[in-house]
Amino acid sequence: MIIKFKIFENNNKKYYNSHGYFMTIKDLYNIEVIERENYSDEYFKSIMNNYNLNFDDNCIWVTDNIKNVISYILPASYYNEIMSSETYDELNNIVKKDTGSDISNLNIFEYTEKDGIIIKEFDDGDNGYLLVLKK
């Protein structure tokens, strides 16, 4: 019973993105391994093998922390205020202060594990993970 509950919870956990643009695993490889040297070739390809990924698979960076996404959308000067907010109303007031509108009017893209595979081995250190779309 507990296992089923955990599976159900995992499938309904929400992940967010601030732009909605996907790239191929090949593009990710070129950026993260070749250009930025954030991962070694060996490490990157071992994750690809573990998850049976191909270079033509589509992926996107996501986070499970809505505050992170809002901090990507609003100016950097709001970062500390966003991250220290403790309620939805506090967060919404910060958004209103900058945009004059509610959080619900921001372009926030929402995904679950039903949309793809969350790969936590590609962690940006700020609760950002890679979502690879299911085919």
DSSP file (Angstrom, degrees, kcal/mol; ACC not computed):
  #  RESIDUE AA STRUCTURE BP1 BP2  ACC     N-H-->O    O-->H-N    N-H-->O    O-->H-N    TCO  KAPPA ALPHA  PHI   PSI    X-CA   Y-CA   Z-CA
    1    1 A M     >        0   0    0      0, 0.0     4,-2.0     0, 0.0     5,-0.1   0.000 360.0 360.0 360.0 -45.9    0.0    0.0    0.0
    2    2 A I  H  >  +     0   0    0      1,-0.2     4,-2.6     2,-0.2     5,-0.2   0.901 360.0  54.4 -63.5 -40.3    2.7    2.5    0.9
    3    3 A I  H  > S+     0   0    0      1,-0.2     4,-2.6     2,-0.2    -1,-0.2   0.921 107.6  49.5 -60.5 -45.0    4.6    1.7   -2.3
    4    4 A K  H  > S+     0   0    0      1,-0.2     4,-2.7     2,-0.2    -1,-0.2   0.902 110.6  51.2 -61.0 -40.2    1.5    2.5   -4.4
    5    5 A F  H  X S+     0   0    0     -4,-2.0     4,-2.8     2,-0.2    -2,-0.2   0.926 110.1  48.8 -63.1 -44.1    1.1    5.7   -2.6
    6    6 A K  H  X S+     0   0    0     -4,-2.6     4,-2.7     2,-0.2    -2,-0.2   0.912 111.5  49.1 -63.1 -41.8    4.7    6.7   -3.2
    7    7 A I  H  X S+     0   0    0     -4,-2.6     4,-2.2     2,-0.2    -1,-0.2   0.928 111.9  49.5 -62.5 -43.8    4.4    5.9   -6.9
    8    8 A F  H  X S+     0   0    0     -4,-2.7     4,-0.9     1,-0.2    -2,-0.2   0.923 111.8  48.6 -60.1 -45.3    1.2    7.9   -7.1
    9    9 A E  H >X S+     0   0    0     -4,-2.8     4,-0.8     1,-0.2     3,-0.8   0.919 110.0  51.2 -63.0 -44.0    2.9   10.8   -5.4
   10   10 A N  H >< S+     0   0    0     -4,-2.7     3,-0.7     1,-0.3   103,-0.5   0.889 107.9  52.7 -61.2 -39.0    5.9   10.7   -7.7
   11   11 A N  H 3< S+     0   0    0     -4,-2.2   103,-0.5     1,-0.2    -1,-0.3   0.693 113.6  43.9 -71.6 -17.0    3.7   10.7  -10.8
   12   12 A N  H << S+     0   0    0     -4,-0.9    -1,-0.2    -3,-0.8    -2,-0.2   0.448  81.2 118.9-106.9  -1.9    1.9   13.8   -9.5
   13   13 A K    <<  -     0   0    0     -4,-0.8   100,-0.4    -3,-0.7     2,-0.3  -0.421  61.5-130.4 -64.1 138.5    4.9   15.8   -8.3
   14   14 A K        -     0   0    0     50,-0.1     2,-0.3    98,-0.1    98,-0.2  -0.724  21.5-169.9 -98.7 142.7    5.1   19.0  -10.3
   15   15 A Y  E     -A  111   0A   0     96,-2.8    96,-3.0    -2,-0.3     2,-0.3  -0.953  12.3-152.1-126.1 147.8    8.1   20.4  -12.0
   16   16 A Y  E     -AB 110  63A   0     47,-3.4    47,-1.9    -2,-0.3     2,-0.3  -0.856  13.7-173.1-127.2 155.3    8.3   23.9  -13.5
   17   17 A N  E     -A  109   0A   0     92,-2.0    92,-3.0    -2,-0.3    45,-0.1  -0.987  18.7-147.1-143.3 148.3   10.2   25.8  -16.2
   18   18 A S  S    S+     0   0    0     -2,-0.3    89,-0.1    90,-0.2    44,-0.1   0.526  93.0  26.0 -95.6  -6.2   10.2   29.5  -17.0
   19   19 A H  S    S-     0   0    0      2,-0.1     3,-0.1    90,-0.1    -1,-0.1   0.657  80.6-139.8-130.7 -27.5   10.5   29.4  -20.8
   20   20 A G        +     0   0    0      1,-0.2     2,-0.5    89,-0.1    88,-0.0   0.579  51.0 140.4  78.7   9.2    9.2   26.1  -22.2
   21   21 A Y        -     0   0    0      0, 0.0     2,-0.2     0, 0.0    -1,-0.2  -0.771  35.7-156.5 -93.5 125.7   11.9   25.6  -24.8
   22   22 A F        -     0   0    0     -2,-0.5     2,-0.3    38,-0.1    38,-0.2  -0.623   8.2-170.2 -93.8 155.8   13.2   22.1  -25.4
   23   23 A M  E     -C   59   0A   0     36,-2.5    36,-3.4    -2,-0.2     2,-0.2  -0.894  27.9-100.5-134.4 166.8   16.5   21.1  -26.7
   24   24 A T  E  >  -C   58   0A   0     -2,-0.3     4,-2.4    34,-0.2    34,-0.2  -0.485  31.2-113.9 -83.3 160.7   18.0   17.8  -27.9
   25   25 A I  H  > S+     0   0    0     32,-2.0     4,-2.9    29,-0.4    31,-0.2   0.859 120.5  58.2 -59.5 -34.7   20.3   15.7  -25.7
   26   26 A K  H  > S+     0   0    0     29,-2.3     4,-2.5    31,-0.2    -1,-0.2   0.922 105.9  47.4 -61.7 -44.7   23.0   16.5  -28.3
   27   27 A D  H  > S+     0   0    0     28,-0.3     4,-2.2     2,-0.2    -2,-0.2   0.921 112.4  49.7 -61.8 -43.3   22.4   20.2  -27.7
   28   28 A L  H  X S+     0   0    0     -4,-2.4     4,-3.3     1,-0.2     5,-0.4   0.921 110.0  51.3 -60.2 -44.4   22.6   19.7  -24.0
   29   29 A Y  H  X>S+     0   0    0     -4,-2.9     4,-2.5     1,-0.2     5,-1.5   0.930 109.6  49.8 -57.9 -47.9   25.8   17.7  -24.4
   30   30 A N  I  <>S+     0   0    0     -4,-2.5     5,-2.6     3,-0.2    -1,-0.2   0.884 118.2  39.4 -61.2 -39.0   27.4   20.4  -26.5
   31   31 A I  I  <>S+     0   0    0     -4,-2.2     5,-2.8     3,-0.2     6,-0.3   0.963 124.9  33.5 -74.6 -53.2   26.5   23.1  -23.9
   32   32 A E  I  <5S+     0   0    0     -4,-3.3     6,-2.7    -5,-0.2     7,-1.2   0.811 131.9  26.0 -80.4 -31.5   27.2   21.2  -20.7
   33   33 A V  I  <5S+     0   0    0     -4,-2.5    -3,-0.2    -5,-0.4     4,-0.1   0.888 131.0  30.0 -96.5 -52.4   30.2   19.0  -21.7
   34   34 A I  I   <S+     0   0    0     -5,-1.5    -3,-0.2     2,-0.1    -4,-0.1   0.966 130.5  27.2 -76.6 -54.6   31.9   20.8  -24.6
   35   35 A E  I   <S+     0   0    0     -5,-2.6    -3,-0.2    -6,-0.2    -4,-0.2   0.959 135.2  23.0 -77.5 -52.4   31.2   24.5  -23.9
   36   36 A R  S   <S-     0   0    0     -5,-2.8    -4,-0.2    -6,-0.2    -3,-0.1   0.665  84.6-142.3 -93.1 -17.6   30.8   24.8  -20.1
   37   37 A E        +     0   0    0     -6,-0.3    -4,-0.2    -4,-0.1    -5,-0.1   0.845  52.3 141.4  55.7  37.0   32.7   21.6  -19.0
   38   38 A N        +     0   0    0     -6,-2.7     2,-0.3    -7,-0.2    -5,-0.2   0.758  69.3  26.0 -76.6 -26.0   30.1   21.0  -16.3
   39   39 A Y  S    S-     0   0    0     -7,-1.2    -1,-0.1   -10,-0.1     2,-0.1  -0.976  84.3-116.6-135.6 148.3   30.2   17.3  -16.9
   40   40 A S     >  -     0   0    0     -2,-0.3     4,-2.5     1,-0.1     5,-0.2  -0.453  28.7-115.8 -77.5 158.7   32.8   14.9  -18.3
   41   41 A D  H  > S+     0   0    0      1,-0.2     4,-2.5     2,-0.2     5,-0.2   0.913 117.1  51.2 -58.1 -44.0   32.1   13.1  -21.5
   42   42 A E  H  > S+     0   0    0      2,-0.2     4,-1.8     1,-0.2    -1,-0.2   0.921 111.5  45.8 -62.7 -45.9   32.3    9.8  -19.6
   43   43 A Y  H  > S+     0   0    0      2,-0.2     4,-1.9     1,-0.2    -2,-0.2   0.939 113.7  48.9 -63.4 -47.9   29.8   10.9  -16.9
   44   44 A F  H  X S+     0   0    0     -4,-2.5     4,-2.1     1,-0.2    -2,-0.2   0.930 113.6  45.7 -58.7 -48.3   27.4   12.3  -19.4
   45   45 A K  H  X S+     0   0    0     -4,-2.5     4,-2.3     1,-0.2    -1,-0.2   0.801 107.6  57.8 -70.1 -28.0   27.4    9.2  -21.6
   46   46 A S  H  X S+     0   0    0     -4,-1.8     4,-2.5    -5,-0.2    -1,-0.2   0.890 108.0  47.5 -67.7 -37.0   27.1    6.9  -18.5
   47   47 A I  H  X S+     0   0    0     -4,-1.9     4,-2.0     2,-0.2    -2,-0.2   0.911 109.6  53.4 -67.5 -41.5   23.8    8.7  -17.6
   48   48 A M  H  <>S+     0   0    0     -4,-2.1     5,-2.9     1,-0.2     4,-0.5   0.927 112.1  45.2 -57.2 -44.1   22.7    8.4  -21.2
   49   49 A N  H ><5S+     0   0    0     -4,-2.3     3,-0.9     3,-0.2    -2,-0.2   0.913 109.8  54.3 -66.3 -42.8   23.3    4.7  -21.0
   50   50 A N  H 3<5S+     0   0    0     -4,-2.5    -1,-0.2     1,-0.2    -2,-0.2   0.849 119.1  34.0 -59.9 -35.0   21.6    4.3  -17.6
   51   51 A Y  T 3<5S-     0   0    0     -4,-2.0    -1,-0.2    -5,-0.1    -2,-0.2   0.331 108.7-119.9-103.8   5.6   18.5    5.9  -18.9
   52   52 A N  T < 5 +     0   0    0     -3,-0.9     2,-0.2    -4,-0.5    -3,-0.2   0.926  54.1 168.0  56.1  48.4   18.6    4.6  -22.4
   53   53 A L      < -     0   0    0     -5,-2.9     2,-0.3    -6,-0.2    -1,-0.2  -0.609  24.5-151.3 -93.9 153.4   18.8    8.1  -23.9
   54   54 A N    >   -     0   0    0     -2,-0.2     3,-1.8     1,-0.1   -29,-0.4  -0.862  28.4-114.3-118.4 156.6   19.6    9.0  -27.5
   55   55 A F  T 3  S+     0   0    0     -2,-0.3   -29,-2.3     1,-0.3   -28,-0.3   0.736 116.0  56.0 -62.8 -21.9   21.2   12.3  -28.7
   56   56 A D  T 3  S+     0   0    0    -31,-0.2    -1,-0.3   -32,-0.2     2,-0.1   0.456  80.7 113.9 -91.8   0.4   17.9   13.1  -30.6
   57   57 A D    <   -     0   0    0     -3,-1.8   -32,-2.0     1,-0.1     2,-0.3  -0.408  68.5-121.8 -66.1 147.1   15.7   12.9  -27.4
   58   58 A N  E     +C   24   0A   0    -34,-0.2    75,-2.2    75,-0.2     2,-0.3  -0.731  36.4 172.5 -94.8 141.9   14.2   16.2  -26.3
   59   59 A C  E     -CD  23 132A   0    -36,-3.4   -36,-2.5    -2,-0.3     2,-0.3  -0.934  15.6-167.8-144.8 165.1   14.9   17.6  -22.9
   60   60 A I  E     - D   0 131A   0     71,-1.9    71,-2.9    -2,-0.3     2,-0.4  -0.986  30.0-110.2-153.1 146.7   14.3   20.7  -20.7
   61   61 A W  E     + D   0 130A   0     -2,-0.3     2,-0.3    69,-0.2    69,-0.2  -0.664  44.3 173.8 -78.5 133.4   15.6   22.0  -17.4
   62   62 A V  E     - D   0 129A   0     67,-3.2    67,-3.4    -2,-0.4     2,-0.3  -0.897  18.6-154.9-134.7 163.9   12.9   21.9  -14.7
   63   63 A T  E     -BD  16 128A   0    -47,-1.9   -47,-3.4    -2,-0.3    65,-0.2  -0.977  18.5-145.0-136.8 151.9   12.7   22.6  -11.0
   64   64 A D  S    S+     0   0    0     63,-0.9     2,-0.7    -2,-0.3   -50,-0.1   0.348  83.2  85.7 -94.5   6.1   10.4   21.4   -8.3
   65   65 A N    >>  -     0   0    0     62,-0.4     4,-1.3     1,-0.1     3,-0.9  -0.908  61.2-163.3-112.4 107.6   10.6   24.7   -6.5
   66   66 A I  H 3> S+     0   0    0     -2,-0.7     4,-2.2     1,-0.3     5,-0.2   0.808  90.2  62.4 -59.3 -30.5    8.1   27.3   -7.8
   67   67 A K  H 3> S+     0   0    0      1,-0.2     4,-2.2     2,-0.2    -1,-0.3   0.877  99.3  54.9 -64.3 -35.9   10.2   30.1   -6.1
   68   68 A N  H <> S+     0   0    0     -3,-0.9     4,-1.2     2,-0.2    -1,-0.2   0.933 108.1  48.5 -61.3 -44.4   13.2   29.2   -8.3
   69   69 A V  H >X S+     0   0    0     -4,-1.3     4,-1.3     1,-0.2     3,-0.6   0.924 111.0  49.3 -62.7 -44.1   11.1   29.6  -11.5
   70   70 A I  H 3X S+     0   0    0     -4,-2.2     4,-2.7     1,-0.2    -1,-0.2   0.877 107.0  56.0 -64.0 -35.6    9.7   33.0  -10.3
   71   71 A S  H 3< S+     0   0    0     -4,-2.2    -1,-0.2     1,-0.2    -2,-0.2   0.780 106.2  51.8 -67.2 -24.6   13.3   34.1   -9.5
   72   72 A Y  H << S+     0   0    0     -4,-1.2    -1,-0.2    -3,-0.6    -2,-0.2   0.784 113.6  44.2 -77.1 -28.3   14.2   33.3  -13.1
   73   73 A I  H  < S+     0   0    0     -4,-1.3    -2,-0.2    -3,-0.2    -3,-0.1   0.899 108.1  59.6 -84.1 -44.6   11.3   35.4  -14.5
   74   74 A L  S  < S-     0   0    0     -4,-2.7     5,-0.1     1,-0.2    21,-0.0  -0.391 103.2 -78.1 -83.3 162.7   11.6   38.5  -12.2
   75   75 A P    >   -     0   0    0      0, 0.0     3,-2.2     0, 0.0     4,-0.2  -0.220  42.4-113.2 -57.5 149.9   14.7   40.7  -12.0
   76   76 A A  G >  S+     0   0    0      1,-0.3     3,-1.9     2,-0.2     4,-0.3   0.740 110.2  75.7 -58.2 -25.1   17.6   39.4  -10.0
   77   77 A S  G 3  S+     0   0    0      1,-0.3    -1,-0.3     2,-0.1     4,-0.3   0.700  93.7  53.2 -63.0 -17.4   17.1   42.2   -7.4
   78   78 A Y  G <> S+     0   0    0     -3,-2.2     4,-2.8     1,-0.1    -1,-0.3   0.474  79.4 101.5 -92.0  -3.5   14.0   40.3   -6.2
   79   79 A Y  H <> S+     0   0    0     -3,-1.9     4,-2.8     1,-0.2     5,-0.2   0.903  82.1  42.9 -52.6 -55.3   15.9   37.0   -5.6
   80   80 A N  H  > S+     0   0    0     -4,-0.3     4,-1.6     1,-0.2    -1,-0.2   0.888 115.8  49.7 -61.7 -39.3   16.4   37.2   -1.8
   81   81 A E  H  > S+     0   0    0     -4,-0.3     4,-0.6     2,-0.2    -1,-0.2   0.908 112.9  47.1 -65.8 -42.0   12.8   38.4   -1.3
   82   82 A I  H >< S+     0   0    0     -4,-2.8     3,-1.1     1,-0.2    -2,-0.2   0.954 113.3  47.2 -62.9 -50.7   11.4   35.6   -3.4
   83   83 A M  H 3< S+     0   0    0     -4,-2.8    -1,-0.2     1,-0.3    -2,-0.2   0.761 112.8  49.0 -68.7 -24.6   13.4   32.9   -1.8
   84   84 A S  H 3< S+     0   0    0     -4,-1.6    -1,-0.3    -5,-0.2    -2,-0.2   0.514  83.0 115.3 -92.3  -4.4   12.6   34.0    1.7
   85   85 A S    <<  -     0   0    0     -3,-1.1   -18,-0.1    -4,-0.6     3,-0.1  -0.390  44.8-170.1 -65.0 143.4    8.9   34.3    1.1
   86   86 A E        +     0   0    0      1,-0.1     2,-0.3    -2,-0.1    -1,-0.1   0.568  60.4  42.0-113.9 -13.8    6.9   31.8    3.2
   87   87 A T  S  > S-     0   0    0      1,-0.1     4,-2.1     0, 0.0     5,-0.2  -0.891  79.0-114.8-132.2 163.4    3.4   31.9    1.8
   88   88 A Y  H  > S+     0   0    0     -2,-0.3     4,-3.2     1,-0.2     5,-0.2   0.904 117.1  54.8 -60.2 -42.0    1.7   32.1   -1.6
   89   89 A D  H  > S+     0   0    0      2,-0.2     4,-2.4     1,-0.2    -1,-0.2   0.906 107.2  49.3 -61.8 -41.9    0.4   35.6   -0.7
   90   90 A E  H  > S+     0   0    0      2,-0.2     4,-1.6     1,-0.2    -1,-0.2   0.937 114.4  45.3 -60.5 -46.0    3.9   36.9    0.1
   91   91 A L  H  X S+     0   0    0     -4,-2.1     4,-2.1     1,-0.2    -2,-0.2   0.914 112.1  51.4 -64.2 -43.3    5.2   35.4   -3.2
   92   92 A N  H  X S+     0   0    0     -4,-3.2     4,-2.7     1,-0.2    -1,-0.2   0.874 106.5  54.7 -62.8 -37.7    2.2   36.8   -5.1
   93   93 A N  H  X S+     0   0    0     -4,-2.4     4,-2.1     2,-0.2    -1,-0.2   0.860 106.7  51.2 -64.8 -35.4    2.8   40.3   -3.7
   94   94 A I  H  X S+     0   0    0     -4,-1.6     4,-1.6     2,-0.2    -2,-0.2   0.929 111.4  47.3 -65.7 -44.7    6.4   40.2   -4.9
   95   95 A V  H  X>S+     0   0    0     -4,-2.1     4,-3.4     1,-0.2     5,-0.6   0.926 112.1  50.0 -61.4 -44.9    5.2   39.3   -8.4
   96   96 A K  H  X5S+     0   0    0     -4,-2.7     4,-1.9     1,-0.2    -1,-0.2   0.879 105.4  57.7 -61.2 -38.5    2.5   42.0   -8.3
   97   97 A K  H  <5S+     0   0    0     -4,-2.1    -1,-0.2     1,-0.2    -2,-0.2   0.884 118.4  31.2 -60.3 -38.7    5.1   44.6   -7.2
   98   98 A D  H  <5S+     0   0    0     -4,-1.6    -2,-0.2    -3,-0.2    -1,-0.2   0.895 135.9  21.9 -86.9 -43.0    7.1   43.9  -10.3
   99   99 A T  H  <5S-     0   0    0     -4,-3.4    -3,-0.2     2,-0.3    -2,-0.2   0.660  88.8-127.9-103.5 -18.0    4.5   43.0  -12.9
  100  100 A G  S  <<S+     0   0    0     -4,-1.9     2,-0.3    -5,-0.6    -4,-0.2   0.591  81.6  86.7  77.5   9.7    1.3   44.5  -11.6
  101  101 A S  S    S-     0   0    0     -6,-0.5    -1,-0.3    -9,-0.1    -2,-0.3  -0.827  81.3 -91.7-136.9 171.2   -0.3   41.1  -12.0
  102  102 A D    >   -     0   0    0     -2,-0.3     3,-1.7    -3,-0.1     4,-0.2  -0.360  37.2-107.7 -82.2 163.5   -0.8   37.8  -10.2
  103  103 A I  G >  S+     0   0    0      1,-0.3     3,-2.3     2,-0.2     5,-0.1   0.861 116.5  68.4 -54.1 -38.0    1.5   34.7  -10.3
  104  104 A S  G 3  S+     0   0    0      1,-0.3    -1,-0.3     3,-0.1     4,-0.1   0.684  95.2  55.8 -61.2 -16.6   -1.3   33.0  -12.4
  105  105 A N  G <  S+     0   0    0     -3,-1.7    -1,-0.3     2,-0.1    -2,-0.2   0.465  85.6 101.4 -95.0  -2.5   -0.5   35.4  -15.3
  106  106 A L  S <  S-     0   0    0     -3,-2.3     2,-1.6    -4,-0.2   -36,-0.0  -0.505  84.9-111.8 -76.8 151.0    3.2   34.5  -15.4
  107  107 A N        +     0   0    0     -2,-0.2     2,-0.5   -89,-0.1    -1,-0.1  -0.660  54.5 159.4 -83.8  87.1    4.3   32.1  -18.2
  108  108 A I        -     0   0    0     -2,-1.6     2,-0.4    -4,-0.1   -90,-0.2  -0.959  30.3-147.2-113.7 123.5    5.2   29.1  -16.0
  109  109 A F  E     -A   17   0A   0    -92,-3.0   -92,-2.0    -2,-0.5     2,-0.4  -0.765  13.6-155.5 -93.7 133.4    5.3   25.8  -17.7
  110  110 A E  E     +A   16   0A   0     -2,-0.4     2,-0.3   -94,-0.2   -94,-0.2  -0.902  15.9 171.5-117.1 136.1    4.3   22.8  -15.6
  111  111 A Y  E     -A   15   0A   0    -96,-3.0   -96,-2.8    -2,-0.4     2,-0.3  -0.916  12.9-161.7-135.4 160.3    5.3   19.2  -16.0
  112  112 A T    >>  -     0   0    0     -2,-0.3     3,-1.8   -98,-0.2     4,-0.6  -0.819  44.8 -94.8-130.1 175.7    5.0   15.9  -14.1
  113  113 A E  T 34 S+     0   0    0   -103,-0.5  -102,-0.1  -100,-0.4  -101,-0.1   0.593 120.0  72.8 -70.0  -8.3    6.9   12.6  -14.4
  114  114 A K  T 34 S+     0   0    0   -103,-0.5    -1,-0.3     1,-0.2    20,-0.1   0.745  94.1  54.8 -71.2 -23.1    4.0   11.5  -16.7
  115  115 A D  T <4 S-     0   0    0     -3,-1.8    19,-2.1     1,-0.2     2,-0.3   0.743 126.1 -47.7 -80.9 -24.7    5.6   13.8  -19.3
  116  116 A G  E  < S-E  133   0A   0     -4,-0.6     2,-0.5    17,-0.3    17,-0.2  -0.962  72.8 -50.8 179.4-165.7    9.0   12.3  -19.1
  117  117 A I  E     -E  132   0A   0     15,-2.6    15,-2.5    -2,-0.3     2,-0.6  -0.852  40.6-142.8-101.0 125.8   11.9   11.0  -17.1
  118  118 A I  E     -E  131   0A   0     -2,-0.5     2,-0.8    13,-0.2    13,-0.2  -0.793  13.2-161.2 -87.0 124.0   13.4   13.3  -14.4
  119  119 A I  E >   +E  130   0A   0     11,-3.3    11,-1.5    -2,-0.6     3,-1.0  -0.863  13.6 178.4-110.9  99.2   17.1   12.8  -14.3
  120  120 A K  T 3  S+     0   0    0     -2,-0.8    -1,-0.1     1,-0.2     3,-0.1   0.622  72.3  77.1 -78.4 -12.8   18.4   14.1  -11.0
  121  121 A E  T 3  S+     0   0    0      1,-0.3     2,-1.1     9,-0.1    -1,-0.2   0.779  88.0  63.8 -66.3 -24.2   22.0   13.2  -11.8
  122  122 A F  S <  S+     0   0    0     -3,-1.0     2,-0.5     8,-0.1     8,-0.3  -0.719  78.1 160.8 -95.5  81.1   22.0   16.3  -14.0
  123  123 A D        -     0   0    0     -2,-1.1     6,-0.2     6,-0.1    -3,-0.1  -0.899  36.7-156.6-108.8 126.3   21.4   18.6  -11.0
  124  124 A D        -     0   0    0      4,-2.2     5,-0.1    -2,-0.5    -1,-0.1   0.444  46.5-111.1 -82.2   3.2   22.3   22.3  -11.4
  125  125 A G  S    S+     0   0    0      3,-0.4    -1,-0.1     1,-0.0     4,-0.1   0.420 106.5  79.0  85.7  -2.5   22.7   22.7   -7.7
  126  126 A D  S    S-     0   0    0      2,-0.2     3,-0.1   -58,-0.0   -58,-0.0  -0.203 123.2 -82.3-131.2  41.1   19.6   24.8   -7.3
  127  127 A N  S    S+     0   0    0      1,-0.2   -63,-0.9   -64,-0.1     2,-0.5   0.775  88.9 140.2  60.5  29.2   16.9   22.1   -7.4
  128  128 A G  E     +D   63   0A   0    -65,-0.2    -4,-2.2   -64,-0.1    -3,-0.4  -0.901  24.5 172.1-105.3 129.5   17.1   22.1  -11.2
  129  129 A Y  E     -D   62   0A   0    -67,-3.4   -67,-3.2    -2,-0.5     2,-0.5  -0.799  33.4-102.5-129.4 168.8   16.9   18.7  -13.0
  130  130 A L  E     -DE  61 119A   0    -11,-1.5   -11,-3.3    -8,-0.3     2,-0.5  -0.817  24.3-160.5 -97.5 132.8   16.6   17.5  -16.5
  131  131 A L  E     -DE  60 118A   0    -71,-2.9   -71,-1.9    -2,-0.5     2,-0.6  -0.965   5.5-162.7-109.2 121.4   13.3   16.3  -17.9
  132  132 A V  E     -DE  59 117A   0    -15,-2.5   -15,-2.6    -2,-0.5   -73,-0.2  -0.922  25.1-119.3-104.5 123.3   13.6   14.1  -20.9
  133  133 A L  E     - E   0 116A   0    -75,-2.2   -17,-0.3    -2,-0.6     2,-0.2  -0.263  23.1-118.2 -62.1 142.8   10.3   13.7  -22.8
  134  134 A K              0   0    0    -19,-2.1    -1,-0.1     1,-0.1   -20,-0.0  -0.569 360.0 360.0 -76.7 145.7    8.8   10.3  -23.2
  135  135 A K              0   0    0     -2,-0.2    -1,-0.1   -78,-0.0    -2,-0.1   0.449 360.0 360.0 -88.0 360.0    8.5    9.2  -26.8
